Amino acid sequence: TARAMASEDTATLSFGPGKDQASSSKQLLDELLDEPAERFERRIQRAKKKEYSNRSVEDWTKHGVAHSGLVERLRSTIPDTVERCDASEITEEEFRERFERKNVPALIAGLDRDWPARSQWTIERLLRDYGSERFKVGEDDDGYAVYVKMRHYLRYLLTTKDDSPLYIFDSSFAEREGTRGLRHDYSLPKFFTDDLFKLVGERRRPPYRWLVIGPERSGSYIHIDPLGTSAWNALLHGHKCWALLPNSVPKEVVQPPKHPGGREAVAWFANVYPRLLEAAEPSHRPLTAIQRPGETMFVPGGWWHVVLNLDTAVAVTQNFCSRSNFESVWLRTRKSRPKMSAKLAEQLRQLHPELHARTRELQDVQPSCSSSSSSSSSGIVEHAAPPGEKQASESQEAVRTLVAICAHEASSASRTTARSSSACEASHSEGGAPRPS
């Protein structure tokens, strides 16, 4: 039954602060799970078909990832090599000097301490206040958004065994009448209030903030956020596995053209990550970390990053242009969004003449050729990038590869653990543009 399938996940999802709320949440979840399955399954299958029109029902579970042990092994063996800090122990200027100006990823604890979202974004509230509202879980072949009601999605989240499940990655939640109340449950973290794209207005700037909700095995395929923007990703519930590499690493290294499993985060961690761990070139070995609730990942502009949810995760993320990354963002914006860059230049002339002067000095400079594609499991984009291309070429070879990797990892667990403990500390955040991370 649906309730039996969801028994373990229900505990993960009932993240209310007190016993009364937890009891109420369980009652609402039980009612949801007891509803007839027909309508729920029909709506979910329709969304899947829109997002991946060439996948059959069987294709969603054909690799058996839910039973492969991959997530459990990642949880226990991923090296913690992203630098961490506590927001209460570092000033804004120290953060800019230590991480942002040096283009170094970081995991920051405590930036969300005062957010109502920490206690308000419970399953009870999502069901009670937003159960009938639709949230984006992907795009169809023509680029149109695919939406699912929250109540249908939560039931799917609790019961799915899909290899790479659908993922809420919604960039317009703060504008829609029925969901904009969520925007009042969090505020900009103190380290990331400097966002020059605010100057062009909400209508002109590209998508830049996302509500992100997904079950175990969902995530964002490896990508670089658009326009050279940096991103922050604040995790409220659950755990995310991150891997990050500088943009000096060639695309063919981080996105092998024909690796098994297609462009899915879970396939990347199964097939590409093990190779990069053993890469002869040190810069090709990713920084990795498991992000915990209450931590915010800072992803500097230009960094490759891939994110996999290790359990049910709820996060909010934004992309931004600050003074620290202004030059690289300006060059890309000028090239790909001339009308927006003209508006930005005019605003800078009036409000920040020193930056406007810099745009004139950069008049003959061209942006470097670093890629900025974004993609995520279920064809979404986590953070501020436009929904990435969907390539669902998943061959049967992925099954054999996953099984082989599982066997290899089991036999080499002790070596992995040793490597894990000797790795230097670092941290990463689920940027703010590319698909569901």
Residue, then its C-alpha position, 0 to 999 in steps of 0.5 A: t500500500a501507499r502508506a506502507m511504502a511511505s512508512e520510512d519517508t514519513a518520519t523524514l518529512s514530518f519535520g515540525p518542531g513539536k509533538d503536537q505538530a508532528s502528530s497533526s502532520k502524520q494525520l494529514l499524511d495518513e489521509l493523503l496516503d489513504e486517498p485512492a491512487e488512481r487520480f494521483e498516479r494519473r497526474i504524476q504519469r502525465a507530468k513524467k510524460k510531458e517532461y520526458s516524452n521518450r521514456s516509458v513507465e518502466d524506464w523510470t525504475k529500470h536501473g534499480v537505483a533505489h535498491s542499489g545502495l549507492v545513496e547509502r555509500l555516498r552518505s558514509t564515504i564522501p570526503d568533506t573537502v569544502e571549507r566550513c564556517d559559522a555565520s556568527e563567527i565571521t563578518e561580511e567583509e571577512f567572508r568576502e575576502r576569504f571566499e567570494r573574492k578568492n572564488v572559493p566554495a564554502l558551507i556556512a552554518g547559521l545563516d537561516r537561524d531567524w527564518p520562519a521557514r525553519s519551522q513553517w515549511t513542514i509537511e503539515r503547512l505544505l498540505r494545509d496551505y499549498g496542497s491545491e497549488r501547482f509547483k513546477v517539476g520540469e519542462d516539456d519538449d517545447g520548453y513549457a513548464v510542467y506543474v503538479k499539485m503539491r498534494h500529488y507531489l508529496r504523495y509521489l515523494l513519499t512512495t517513489k522508487d524512481d531512479s531519478p525522481l521528479y523534483i520541484f524546482d520552482s522559480s516563480f513561487a514568489e510571484r504567483e498569488g497562491t504561493r507568494g506567501l512562502r517568500h515571507d518565510y525567509s530573507l536574504p542571508k547577510f553575506f549575499t545582500d549585494d545583488l546588482f541585478k536588482l537594479v534592472g527590475e524583476r521583469r528584466r532579470p532572468p530567473y534567479r530564485w527557486l524553491v527546491i523540494g525533492p526525495e532521495r535520488s533527485g538532484s541537479y546534473i553537473h553544470i555551471d550557473p548562467l552569466g557567471t553568476s554566483a549562488w547560495n543554496a540554503l538547506l532547511h531539511g534533509h541532506k545534499c551531496w555536493a561535488l564541485l570543480p573549477n571552470s578550468v576543468p574541461k567540459e569533456v572531463v566533467q560531462p563525458p559525452k556518453h556516460p551511462g545513465g544520461r544527464e542525471a545527478v545519480a548517474w553522474f555520482a555512479n559513473v563519473y565521480p568514481r573516475l574523478l576521485e582517481a584522476a591523475e590531474p589533481s584539479h580534476r578531483p572534485l571538492t565534495a561535502i554533505q550539506r546538512p540542515g541549517e547550512t548554506m552552500f556558496v557556489p562561486g561563479g564559474w564553478w561546475h557543481v552537481v547535487l544529489n539529495l540523500d533523503t527528502a530535502v527542502a531548500v531555497t536558492q538564489n543566483f546573484c551578481s555582486r561587486s566581487n563577481f561583477e566583471s565576469v558577469w558583466l561581460r557575459t550579460r553584455k554579450s547574451r542580454p544586450k537590452m538588460s546590460a544597457k539597462l544595468a549600465e544606465q542604473l550603474r551610471q546613476l547609482h554606482p559611477e565607479l562600476h559604470a566606469r569599469t564597464r567602459e574600461l571593459q568595452d573591448v574585453q571578451p568573456s572567457c569561454s567557460s561553459s554554463s549549461s545547467s541540468s538536473s534530475s528530471g530535467i529541471v534546473e536548480h538555481a538561476a539557470p534557465p531549465g537545461e537541455k534534457q537528454a534522456s538517452e539511458s542505455q541498458e549499460a547503466v544497469r551493468t555499470l551501477v551493479a559493477i560500481c556497487a560491487h567495486e565500492a563494497s570491496s574498496a570501502s576501507r580505501t575510500t574511507a581512508r581517502s575520505s579522512s585524509a582529504c582537506e576540509a571544504s564546502h559547497s552550496e547549491g548555487g542559484a540558477p541551475r536546476p534542482s539541486 
